[in-house]
Amino acid sequence: MPYALDTRLTILRDTPSPAGPTARTEAAQALALSALSWVLGDSGRAQRLLDLTGLTPDELRAGLGDPGMLVAVLDFLCAHEPDLLAAADALGVTPQQLAAARERIAA
Protein backbone atom coordinates (compact mmCIF):
# COMPACT_ATOMS: atom_id res chain seq x y z
CA MET A 1 0.00 0.00 0.00
CA PRO A 2 1.38 3.42 -0.87
CA TYR A 3 2.66 5.39 2.11
CA ALA A 4 0.30 8.33 1.56
CA LEU A 5 -2.77 6.07 1.55
CA ASP A 6 -1.50 4.22 4.63
CA THR A 7 -1.08 7.54 6.43
CA ARG A 8 -4.56 8.67 5.43
CA LEU A 9 -6.10 5.39 6.60
CA THR A 10 -4.59 5.97 10.01
CA ILE A 11 -6.55 9.23 10.12
CA LEU A 12 -9.77 7.36 9.27
CA ARG A 13 -9.59 5.01 12.24
CA ASP A 14 -12.06 5.58 15.05
CA THR A 15 -9.29 6.20 17.55
CA PRO A 16 -8.72 9.75 18.73
CA SER A 17 -6.57 11.62 16.27
CA PRO A 18 -5.10 15.09 16.05
CA ALA A 19 -6.49 15.25 12.51
CA GLY A 20 -9.56 17.40 12.16
CA PRO A 21 -12.73 16.74 10.18
CA THR A 22 -11.20 18.09 6.97
CA ALA A 23 -8.28 15.66 7.12
CA ARG A 24 -10.63 12.75 7.83
CA THR A 25 -12.85 13.73 4.90
CA GLU A 26 -9.82 14.00 2.61
CA ALA A 27 -8.65 10.58 3.79
CA ALA A 28 -12.09 9.14 3.05
CA GLN A 29 -12.04 10.68 -0.42
CA ALA A 30 -8.58 9.25 -1.08
CA LEU A 31 -9.83 5.81 -0.05
CA ALA A 32 -12.86 6.18 -2.32
CA LEU A 33 -10.60 7.06 -5.26
CA SER A 34 -8.45 4.01 -4.50
CA ALA A 35 -11.60 1.90 -4.40
CA LEU A 36 -12.66 3.34 -7.76
CA SER A 37 -9.28 2.47 -9.21
CA TRP A 38 -9.73 -1.09 -7.93
CA VAL A 39 -13.22 -1.31 -9.47
CA LEU A 40 -11.96 -0.03 -12.82
CA GLY A 41 -9.16 -2.60 -12.80
CA ASP A 42 -11.65 -5.27 -13.88
CA SER A 43 -13.64 -4.56 -17.06
CA GLY A 44 -16.67 -6.59 -15.98
CA ARG A 45 -16.83 -4.90 -12.61
CA ALA A 46 -16.31 -1.49 -14.23
CA GLN A 47 -19.18 -2.10 -16.64
CA ARG A 48 -21.42 -3.21 -13.76
CA LEU A 49 -20.57 0.04 -11.95
CA LEU A 50 -21.58 2.06 -14.99
CA ASP A 51 -24.73 0.01 -15.53
CA LEU A 52 -25.90 0.18 -11.92
CA THR A 53 -25.07 3.83 -11.31
CA GLY A 54 -26.18 5.07 -14.72
CA LEU A 55 -22.90 6.96 -15.07
CA THR A 56 -21.15 7.25 -18.40
CA PRO A 57 -17.35 7.03 -18.62
CA ASP A 58 -17.24 10.78 -19.30
CA GLU A 59 -19.40 11.53 -16.26
CA LEU A 60 -17.22 9.28 -14.14
CA ARG A 61 -14.06 11.12 -15.25
CA ALA A 62 -15.67 14.53 -14.76
CA GLY A 63 -16.91 13.58 -11.29
CA LEU A 64 -13.67 12.39 -9.74
CA GLY A 65 -13.68 15.30 -7.30
CA ASP A 66 -17.43 15.18 -6.68
CA PRO A 67 -18.37 13.76 -3.26
CA GLY A 68 -21.64 12.40 -4.70
CA MET A 69 -19.79 10.33 -7.26
CA LEU A 70 -17.37 9.03 -4.61
CA VAL A 71 -20.34 8.02 -2.45
CA ALA A 72 -21.86 6.23 -5.46
CA VAL A 73 -18.66 4.21 -5.89
CA LEU A 74 -18.61 3.21 -2.23
CA ASP A 75 -22.36 2.44 -2.34
CA PHE A 76 -21.65 0.17 -5.30
CA LEU A 77 -19.07 -1.75 -3.26
CA CYS A 78 -21.11 -1.84 -0.07
CA ALA A 79 -24.13 -3.23 -1.95
CA HIS A 80 -22.24 -6.34 -3.11
CA GLU A 81 -20.44 -8.10 -0.29
CA PRO A 82 -18.05 -10.16 -2.46
CA ASP A 83 -16.76 -6.97 -4.10
CA LEU A 84 -16.63 -5.15 -0.77
CA LEU A 85 -14.52 -7.90 0.78
CA ALA A 86 -12.26 -8.19 -2.27
CA ALA A 87 -11.75 -4.43 -2.49
CA ALA A 88 -10.99 -4.17 1.22
CA ASP A 89 -8.45 -6.98 0.93
CA ALA A 90 -6.82 -5.46 -2.16
CA LEU A 91 -6.61 -2.02 -0.54
CA GLY A 92 -5.37 -3.33 2.81
CA VAL A 93 -8.33 -1.98 4.77
CA THR A 94 -11.36 -3.47 6.46
CA PRO A 95 -14.81 -3.46 4.90
CA GLN A 96 -15.85 -1.27 7.82
CA GLN A 97 -13.28 1.35 6.80
CA LEU A 98 -14.77 1.49 3.32
CA ALA A 99 -18.27 1.88 4.78
CA ALA A 100 -16.99 4.52 7.20
CA ALA A 101 -15.39 6.41 4.31
CA ARG A 102 -18.76 6.44 2.57
CA GLU A 103 -20.41 7.88 5.67
CA ARG A 104 -17.67 10.48 6.13
CA ILE A 105 -17.98 11.72 2.54
CA ALA A 106 -21.78 11.76 2.65
CA ALA A 107 -21.85 13.79 5.88
C-alpha positions in Angstrom: 0.0 0.0 0.0 1.4 3.4 -0.9 2.7 5.4 2.1 0.3 8.3 1.6 -2.8 6.1 1.6 -1.5 4.2 4.6 -1.1 7.5 6.4 -4.6 8.7 5.4 -6.1 5.4 6.6 -4.6 6.0 10.0 -6.5 9.2 10.1 -9.8 7.4 9.3 -9.6 5.0 12.2 -12.1 5.6 15.0 -9.3 6.2 17.5 -8.7 9.8 18.7 -6.6 11.6 16.3 -5.1 15.1 16.1 -6.5 15.3 12.5 -9.6 17.4 12.2 -12.7 16.7 10.2 -11.2 18.1 7.0 -8.3 15.7 7.1 -10.6 12.7 7.8 -12.8 13.7 4.9 -9.8 14.0 2.6 -8.7 10.6 3.8 -12.1 9.1 3.1 -12.0 10.7 -0.4 -8.6 9.2 -1.1 -9.8 5.8 0.0 -12.9 6.2 -2.3 -10.6 7.1 -5.3 -8.4 4.0 -4.5 -11.6 1.9 -4.4 -12.7 3.3 -7.8 -9.3 2.5 -9.2 -9.7 -1.1 -7.9 -13.2 -1.3 -9.5 -12.0 0.0 -12.8 -9.2 -2.6 -12.8 -11.7 -5.3 -13.9 -13.6 -4.6 -17.1 -16.7 -6.6 -16.0 -16.8 -4.9 -12.6 -16.3 -1.5 -14.2 -19.2 -2.1 -16.6 -21.4 -3.2 -13.8 -20.6 0.0 -11.9 -21.6 2.1 -15.0 -24.7 0.0 -15.5 -25.9 0.2 -11.9 -25.1 3.8 -11.3 -26.2 5.1 -14.7 -22.9 7.0 -15.1 -21.1 7.2 -18.4 -17.3 7.0 -18.6 -17.2 10.8 -19.3 -19.4 11.5 -16.3 -17.2 9.3 -14.1 -14.1 11.1 -15.3 -15.7 14.5 -14.8 -16.9 13.6 -11.3 -13.7 12.4 -9.7 -13.7 15.3 -7.3 -17.4 15.2 -6.7 -18.4 13.8 -3.3 -21.6 12.4 -4.7 -19.8 10.3 -7.3 -17.4 9.0 -4.6 -20.3 8.0 -2.4 -21.9 6.2 -5.5 -18.7 4.2 -5.9 -18.6 3.2 -2.2 -22.4 2.4 -2.3 -21.7 0.2 -5.3 -19.1 -1.7 -3.3 -21.1 -1.8 -0.1 -24.1 -3.2 -1.9 -22.2 -6.3 -3.1 -20.4 -8.1 -0.3 -18.0 -10.2 -2.5 -16.8 -7.0 -4.1 -16.6 -5.1 -0.8 -14.5 -7.9 0.8 -12.3 -8.2 -2.3 -11.8 -4.4 -2.5 -11.0 -4.2 1.2 -8.5 -7.0 0.9 -6.8 -5.5 -2.2 -6.6 -2.0 -0.5 -5.4 -3.3 2.8 -8.3 -2.0 4.8 -11.4 -3.5 6.5 -14.8 -3.5 4.9 -15.9 -1.3 7.8 -13.3 1.4 6.8 -14.8 1.5 3.3 -18.3 1.9 4.8 -17.0 4.5 7.2 -15.4 6.4 4.3 -18.8 6.4 2.6 -20.4 7.9 5.7 -17.7 10.5 6.1 -18.0 11.7 2.5 -21.8 11.8 2.7 -21.9 13.8 5.9 
